[in-house]
Amino acid sequence: LAEAYKSLGLSFSYLGKRDEGIKEYEKALMLNENYTEVYINLAMMYLNERNFDRAFNMLQKAVKTNSFSSEAHKELANYYLIKRNYKKAIKEYKTAINEGFINKHSLFQSYSNIALCFKLEGEPEQAIFYLEKALSVNPDRGITYFELGEIFNNKGNEEKALKYYRDYL
């Protein structure tokens, strides 16, 4: 039954019926207090409302209930990225990747977000490394080429920048 309540909560949240969704998620958690996915879904609802404290609380519970959940670690990393705690974000993205249960899209996004963290931390070489890893997962994502072009341009390596800008186009 916990799965049914989780599905109802998800349906209500898709319909924009936040309060009803939360009630159904809470019912699911009463039946299964270790339901990692419900904690993640609640966290996403709270993040959308910019209620960072509640979102963080739910993400901590998600990781606590299943420390092997790549999705829980990825969403906690996203939280840290939003809060500009880049070192913790990088750590959580790497944990999500290392758990090995991450889908191709999430893997690409995790590599790209690690690169963003390093770029914002002023570490362009690390940013380049992770953008190239992102391209190895999905070479069709043009914006990644643009980001590489920007980094090389800022480093004064116009030839490499031009190459990546052309790839972007």
N, C-alpha and C positions, 0 to 999 in steps of 0.2 A: 504493500500500500504506500510505502514511502515514495516509491517511484511515481505512483499516480499523483500524489500531492506535489512532487517536484515538477511533473509535467503540467499540472494545473497552474502552479506558480509561474512557470515559464510562459504559458499561454496568456495569463493575465498580464505579465510584464510586457509581452509583445503587443498586447492591446492597449498599453498605456495605463493599465489599472494597477498602479503601484501597490496600494494598500491591500487589495485582494491578493496580489501576487505574494507579498510578504507573509500574509496569513497562511497561505498554502505552503510556502517554504517552511514556516515555523511548524506546521503540522508534520511535514516530512521529517524535520529534525527531532520532533518529539518521538517519532517512531524509530529514527536512526540518527543518533547524535554524532555519528562518525561519517555523515554523508558529505564527502568532500565537495562534490559538484554543487550541492545546494549552497554551501558556504561561498563558493566561487560566484554562483549566480546572484546571491544577495550582495556580495561585494560589488559586482558590476552595476547593480541597481543603485547602490550608494555612491559609487564613483560618478555615475551619470548625474546624480543630484549634487555632486561636489561635497558629499558628506564623507570627508576623508577619514575621520576617526572611526566611524562605523565600518567603512570599507576595509580599513587596515585591520580592525578587529576580526572581521570575517575572513580575511586572507590569512591571518595568523592561525585561525582555527582550521582553515583548509589545509595548510601545510602541516599543522600538528596532527590532524586526523590521517593524513597520508603524505608522509615525507617523500614518497617516491612519485608523487603526482607532478608530472612536468607542467601540466596546465596550472596547477596552484602556484608553482614557482614562477612560471611565466607571468601570471597576473600580478603576483607580488612584485616582480621586477617592474612591470608596467606602473604599478603604484609608486615605486621608488623613483622611476623616471619622471613621473608627473611631479613628484615632490622635490625633484632635482638632487636626489641623493644618488649620484651616478655610480659611486663605488658599490653600494649595496645593490643597485639595479644590475650592474655587470655580474656580480656574484650570483644573483638569483637567475639571470638569463643563462649563465653557464651551468648552473645546477639543473635548470629545466632541460637544457640540451643534453647534459650528461645522463639524465634519467632514461633517455632513449625512446620514450613513448610519444614523441612530439611529431605532429604531422608536417608535411613539406611546407605548407604556408606558414605555420607557426615557427618552424626552423628558420625559414627565410627572414621572417619578421624579427626573430630573436637576434640573429646575426646583424641585421640592419640596425636594430636598437642598441646593441652593444657598440657598434661603430659610431652611432650618434653620441652615446655616452663618452666614448673616447675623444671624439671630435670636440665635444663641449668641455672636456677636461683638458684640452690642449695637447692631445697625444695623437697627432695625425698618422703616424706610422701604424699604430694599433687600429685606428679607424680604417685605414686602407686594408689591413689584414682581414678585418671582419667584413668589410664590404666585398672583398674578393671571395670570401667564404659564402656570403649571401648570393653572389653571382653563380657560384658553383652549384647552389641549390636551385636557383631559378635565373638562368641567363636572359630571360625575356623581360625582366623588370628594368625598363629604361631609366627610371629615376635613379637607380643605383649607379649607372654610368655617369649621370649628371653629378651625383654626389662625389664620385671619384674625381671627375673633372674639376670640381670646385676645390677639393683638397689639394690636388696637384697644382692648380692655378695659384692658390694661396701660398704654396711652398716655393713658387717661382719656377716650377717645371712645366713650362708652357707646352712643350712637345707632348708630354704624357697627357696634360690637360686637354689639348686639342684632340688627341686620340679618343679619349673618353667622351668628350663633347660630341664628336662625330658618331661614336657608337650610340650615344643617346638619341641623336637625330635619326 
